Amino acid sequence: MAPGSRVLRLLGGLVATVLVATSLTPGGAAAEGSQTNYVQRLRLQAQLQTLNSDLLSHDSATAVLQGLCDRRDPAAPRILARQVQVPDDLAAANAARRQLGAAANEPVHRRRVELTCGEVVLSRADNWYLPGRLTAQMNTDLASTQRPFGVVVRPLNFQRRTLSSRLLFQPLPAGWEAADPADLDAPVSVPANVLQHRAYLQTPDGRPFALLIETYSDRVLIP
């Protein structure tokens, strides 16, 4: 079973639990006796698993974030990629080159960005890419604009291959389904970063051209 399918199955059970835990009175208030912190943890877990599932099942992380941005703030502008200047890192560049199957003398460029919905930073990404496998216009746009990487290279009809998916935040511990909800009702503190994905992009013929390291901020969640 694909990773995305496993996450979706787990997510279905989690959403059902959230609905039971957050049973509402006719007036809209939480039912008397419900554990507020526990319910918040369930909601955060559901949001995090939904985002993770969406990223695993889509080729473009930018498209996933754009959908999230549109739902949160329909008036916000399109997702932008604010470039962040970083020093050269020869060791990291060589490692990226090897992972992309590039020759030792093939140039590799790094683009670090903050992906924003309005003024809110949703994620930070390091994009290592092979400029020789992109068009001249794509290289110009990546160097001089705030267009997200996935938008710039969309004409390549790329495919995303996930290397790793790591939750940096666990609202609920392993085995929480069997625990007493009262034991999980402590206040929750959300860290600055909640999820990290490593992936590469390839053309339809299987030729890799970019390595991505994406770290998603707490702002992708609604407390």
C-alpha positions in Angstrom: 0.0 0.0 0.0 1.3 3.4 -0.9 2.3 5.8 1.9 -0.4 8.2 0.9 -3.1 5.5 1.1 -1.9 4.4 4.6 -2.1 8.0 5.8 -5.6 8.5 4.3 -6.9 5.3 6.1 -5.4 6.5 9.4 -6.8 10.0 8.8 -10.3 8.6 8.3 -10.3 7.0 11.7 -8.8 10.1 13.3 -11.5 12.4 11.8 -14.2 10.1 13.1 -12.6 10.4 16.6 -12.5 14.1 16.3 -16.2 14.3 15.4 -17.1 12.1 18.4 -14.9 14.1 20.8 -16.3 17.4 19.6 -20.0 16.6 19.7 -21.8 19.9 19.7 -24.9 21.1 21.5 -27.6 22.8 19.5 -26.2 26.2 20.5 -22.8 25.3 19.1 -20.9 25.0 22.3 -18.8 22.0 23.1 -20.7 19.3 25.0 -20.4 19.6 28.8 -17.5 17.6 30.2 -15.5 17.5 27.0 -11.7 17.8 27.4 -10.7 21.1 25.7 -7.0 20.3 25.4 -7.6 16.8 24.2 -10.0 18.0 21.5 -7.4 20.6 20.4 -4.8 17.8 20.2 -7.2 15.8 18.0 -7.8 18.8 15.7 -4.1 19.5 15.3 -3.4 15.8 14.6 -6.1 15.7 12.0 -4.7 18.9 10.3 -1.2 17.6 10.3 -2.1 14.2 8.9 -4.3 15.9 6.2 -1.4 18.1 5.1 1.0 15.2 5.1 -1.4 13.1 3.1 -1.9 15.9 0.6 1.8 16.4 0.1 2.4 12.6 -0.4 -0.4 12.4 -3.0 0.4 15.5 -5.1 3.3 16.3 -7.4 3.4 20.0 -6.5 3.8 21.1 -2.9 3.1 24.7 -4.1 -0.3 23.6 -5.3 -1.1 22.0 -1.9 0.0 25.2 -0.1 -2.0 27.4 -2.5 -5.1 25.4 -1.7 -4.5 25.8 2.0 -4.0 29.5 1.5 -7.1 29.9 -0.5 -9.2 28.2 2.1 -7.7 30.3 4.9 -7.7 33.7 3.2 -9.4 33.9 -0.2 -8.3 37.5 -0.5 -4.6 36.7 0.0 -2.3 36.9 -3.1 -0.9 33.9 -4.8 1.8 31.9 -2.9 5.1 33.7 -3.2 8.6 32.4 -2.8 10.7 35.0 -0.9 14.4 34.2 -1.6 16.8 33.9 1.3 20.5 34.4 0.7 22.7 31.6 2.0 26.4 31.0 1.9 27.9 28.4 -0.5 28.0 24.9 0.9 30.2 22.7 -1.3 29.6 19.5 0.6 25.8 19.9 0.4 26.0 20.8 -3.3 28.1 17.6 -4.0 25.7 15.5 -2.0 22.7 16.9 -4.0 24.5 16.3 -7.2 25.1 12.7 -6.3 21.4 12.2 -5.3 20.3 13.7 -8.6 22.6 11.4 -10.6 24.5 14.3 -12.1 28.1 14.3 -13.4 30.8 15.6 -11.0 31.3 18.6 -13.3 27.5 19.4 -13.8 26.5 22.7 -12.2 24.0 22.5 -9.3 22.3 25.6 -8.0 20.7 26.2 -4.6 17.5 28.3 -4.0 16.4 28.8 -0.5 12.9 30.4 -0.1 10.1 31.2 2.3 6.7 30.3 0.8 4.2 32.8 2.0 0.4 33.3 2.1 0.2 37.0 2.4 2.6 37.8 5.2 2.4 34.4 6.8 5.3 32.0 6.2 3.9 28.5 5.6 7.2 26.7 4.8 10.9 27.1 4.1 12.5 25.2 1.3 16.0 24.4 0.0 15.8 23.6 -3.7 18.9 22.1 -5.2 18.5 22.0 -9.0 20.4 21.3 -12.2 20.2 24.4 -14.4 21.3 22.4 -17.4 18.1 20.4 -17.3 15.9 23.5 -17.3 15.1 26.1 -19.9 16.9 29.5 -20.0 13.6 31.2 -19.0 13.2 28.9 -16.1 16.7 29.6 -14.8 16.1 33.4 -15.2 12.8 33.2 -13.3 14.3 31.1 -10.5 17.2 33.6 -10.1 15.2 36.8 -10.3 11.6 36.4 -9.3 9.4 35.3 -6.4 7.7 32.6 -8.4 7.6 29.3 -6.5 9.8 26.5 -7.9 6.9 24.3 -8.8 5.2 27.1 -10.7 8.4 27.9 -12.7 9.1 24.3 -13.8 5.4 23.3 -14.3 5.9 23.1 -18.1 8.2 20.1 -17.5 5.1 18.1 -16.3 7.3 16.9 -13.5 6.6 14.1 -11.0 7.4 14.3 -7.3 9.1 11.3 -5.6 9.1 11.5 -1.8 12.3 10.4 -0.1 11.2 11.0 3.5 8.3 12.4 5.5 9.0 13.3 9.1 6.6 14.7 11.7 8.4 17.3 13.8 5.4 17.6 16.1 3.3 14.9 17.6 0.1 16.4 19.1 -0.8 12.8 20.3 1.6 10.1 21.4 1.9 6.7 19.9 -1.0 4.4 21.1 -3.2 7.4 22.0 -6.2 5.6 20.6 -6.2 3.2 23.5 -5.4 5.9 26.2 -7.8 7.5 28.5 -8.7 11.0 27.0 -8.3 12.5 30.5 -4.6 11.5 30.4 -4.1 13.5 27.1 -5.8 16.7 28.3 -2.6 18.6 29.1 -2.1 21.9 27.3 -0.4 21.6 23.9 2.6 23.7 22.8 3.1 23.8 19.0 6.8 24.1 17.9 7.9 26.5 15.2 8.3 23.7 12.7 5.8 20.8 12.4 6.7 18.7 9.3 9.6 18.1 7.0 9.6 16.4 3.5 12.6 15.5 1.4 11.7 14.8 -2.3 13.1 15.0 -5.8 11.4 16.1 -9.0 11.8 14.3 -12.2 10.7 14.6 -15.8 8.1 12.0 -17.1 11.0 10.0 -18.6 12.4 9.5 -15.1 15.3 12.1 -15.2 15.7 13.9 -11.9 16.4 17.6 -12.0 15.7 18.9 -8.4 16.2 17.9 -4.8 13.8 19.5 -2.3 14.0 19.9 1.5 10.8 21.4 2.7 10.1 22.4 6.4 6.6 23.4 7.2 5.9 26.0 9.9 3.3 26.0 12.7 1.3 28.4 10.6 0.0 25.6 8.4 -2.1 24.6 11.5 -5.1 26.3 13.0 -4.8 26.0 16.8 
